[in-house]
Amino acid sequence: MPWSVLLIANVITIAPLVAITALEVWRIVQSRRRGRAAARLHVRIIGLFSVVAAVPAVLVAVVASVTLDRGLDQLFSRQTSR
């Protein structure tokens, strides 16, 4: 029962965010098709911002994964080898 409530709460929270994002993407695509001023620049800025936001997150995830893997491996290998 509690899991279903949490799942529904997540869906209620995430659905508007997905809808707003889809609407903005649709507006940018329409602006670009119509040839409005700065539509290409807007797409470039969004692309660069996405890369700048994603690269550090991926690097942190990789470093944390490797660090935890090695740290936990050494921690548990000592206990099991005794």
PEJOGI-V883434 format. One record per pair of residues at least 4 apart in sequence whose C-alpha atoms are under 7 Angstrom apart, sorted by the first residue. I is the first residue (numbers start at 0). J is the second residue. Records with the same first field share a line. If there is no record, write none. Layout:
BEGIN
I = J + J
END
This chain:
BEGIN
0 = 4
1 = 5
2 = 6
3 = 7
4 = 8
5 = 9
6 = 10
7 = 11
8 = 12
9 = 13
10 = 14
13 = 17
14 = 18
15 = 19
16 = 20
17 = 21
18 = 22
19 = 23
20 = 24
21 = 25
22 = 26
23 = 27
24 = 28
25 = 29
26 = 30
27 = 31 + 38
28 = 32
29 = 33
30 = 34 + 35 + 38
31 = 35 + 38 + 39
37 = 41
38 = 42
39 = 43
40 = 44
41 = 45
42 = 46
43 = 47
44 = 48
45 = 49
46 = 50
47 = 51
48 = 52
49 = 53
50 = 54
52 = 56
53 = 57
54 = 58
55 = 59
56 = 60
57 = 61
58 = 62
59 = 63
60 = 64
61 = 65
62 = 66
63 = 67
64 = 68
65 = 69
66 = 70
67 = 71
68 = 72
69 = 73
70 = 74
71 = 75
72 = 76
73 = 77
75 = 79
76 = 80
77 = 81
END
